[in-house]
Amino acid sequence: GYATAHVGKWHLSEDTTYYPQHQGFERTVGVAPAGSPPGFFYPYKSYFTLEDLRKTGRPGEYLTDRLTDETLRILDDWKGRTFFLNVAHYAPHIPLQARPDLLAKYEAKAQTVP
């Protein structure tokens, strides 16, 4: 009686029959079997295809921001409904990559620490 969605990494198997859409999740976004993408910026290349995000991505798009935006979209769509939403960002995994603006911000802060 409730809606279900999974956003992000899915560490169960590389076999797509075990992907979240086959485990009771009716909506999935940005699913891949591994935690470490080759990069966090569009077009998210290599074996780590994230086809649903590549089709609508933009140059320079940051994976963490995109998954967050997709999560917020689901929350808006399901306003007033009962739901289960599982979000698993890839950001804790290598390669460690940040948005250039945030990297510059925190590098500047590090310069001010005695």
Phi and psi in degrees as a GROMACS rama.xvg file:
@    title "Ramachandran Plot"
@    xaxis  label "Phi"
@    yaxis  label "Psi"
@TYPE xy
-136.388  157.093  TYR-2
-80.8486  151.849  ALA-3
-134.805  141.186  THR-4
-148.306  149.375  ALA-5
-127.642  131.649  HIS-6
-124.041  123.983  VAL-7
105.469  -154.503  GLY-8
-64.7369  153.702  LYS-9
-142.473  98.5904  TRP-10
-91.3401  33.629  HIS-11
-91.9879  -40.3693  LEU-12
-173.461  154.95  SER-13
-82.0248  -10.5144  GLU-14
-75.6931  115.23  ASP-15
-62.2893  -17.3455  THR-16
-67.0293  -14.5178  THR-17
-100.753  5.78224  TYR-18
-65.5581  161.525  TYR-19
-59.7493  -30.2604  PRO-20
-65.7527  -16.9539  GLN-21
-102.487  6.79778  HIS-22
-120.761  21.9898  GLN-23
100.18  -1.91542  GLY-24
-88.3082  121.443  PHE-25
-83.8593  -18.4433  GLU-26
-132.936  131.481  ARG-27
-133.924  145.942  THR-28
-141.628  131.942  VAL-29
63.4609  36.4536  GLY-30
-86.1651  134.233  VAL-31
-148.562  155.059  ALA-32
-78.1418  -10.0608  PRO-33
-119.678  159.893  ALA-34
-90.7694  -14.8842  GLY-35
-113.774  97.8234  SER-36
-74.4584  159.823  PRO-37
-68.5752  -17.9719  PRO-38
-168.496  157.137  GLY-39
-100.508  9.02406  PHE-40
-117.582  144.109  PHE-41
-52.524  136.882  TYR-42
-99.5599  21.3045  PRO-43
50.5534  63.9402  TYR-44
-77.0045  -179.475  LYS-45
80.5096  -157.922  SER-46
-60.886  -22.9189  TYR-47
-86.2676  76.9658  PHE-48
-77.5324  -40.8478  THR-49
47.4762  50.2565  LEU-50
-50.7931  -40.6113  GLU-51
-61.98  -34.139  ASP-52
-82.2759  -33.1915  LEU-53
-66.0966  -32.6596  ARG-54
-66.5819  -29.726  LYS-55
-120.341  8.83334  THR-56
-75.3552  169.892  GLY-57
-128.529  147.325  ARG-58
-54.0274  134.534  PRO-59
85.8882  -7.47089  GLY-60
-61.1601  136.857  GLU-61
-101.04  127.83  TYR-62
-55.3407  -43.9118  LEU-63
-61.7614  -42.9225  THR-64
-64.5588  -41.9308  ASP-65
-63.8567  -44.6707  ARG-66
-64.263  -36.9235  LEU-67
-64.8582  -44.2001  THR-68
-60.4024  -42.4029  ASP-69
-64.4101  -38.0623  GLU-70
-63.7164  -45.0116  THR-71
-63.1377  -35.8109  LEU-72
-62.9328  -42.2669  ARG-73
-62.8545  -45.0732  ILE-74
-59.0369  -41.6045  LEU-75
-63.9397  -44.3758  ASP-76
-61.9537  -34.3633  ASP-77
-101.576  15.1081  TRP-78
-54.5017  127.716  LYS-79
89.2545  -5.52725  GLY-80
-103.32  158.295  ARG-81
-85.8007  133.564  THR-82
-152.391  164.286  PHE-83
-123.045  124.323  PHE-84
-126.368  120.047  LEU-85
-108.287  122.183  ASN-86
-120.863  124.931  VAL-87
-130.878  95.4675  ALA-88
-69.3766  152.161  HIS-89
-85.8783  -12.7101  TYR-90
-54.0964  -31.516  ALA-91
-68.8271  -8.14664  PRO-92
-102.318  158.354  HIS-93
-71.2537  154.845  ILE-94
-74.3898  140.235  PRO-95
-77.9935  110.412  LEU-96
-134.474  136.481  GLN-97
-120.635  161.171  ALA-98
-64.2639  140.15  ARG-99
-55.9988  -38.8654  PRO-100
-65.7078  -39.1386  ASP-101
-73.3061  -36.7106  LEU-102
-60.8605  -45.8486  LEU-103
-62.7987  -41.0032  ALA-104
-58.5225  -49.015  LYS-105
-79.5572  -26.249  TYR-106
-65.7142  -39.4326  GLU-107
-64.3058  -41.4946  ALA-108
-62.7802  -38.491  LYS-109
-64.3745  -29.3988  ALA-110
-68.9527  -22.8668  GLN-111
-91.1174  -6.97427  THR-112
-81.1038  126.933  VAL-113
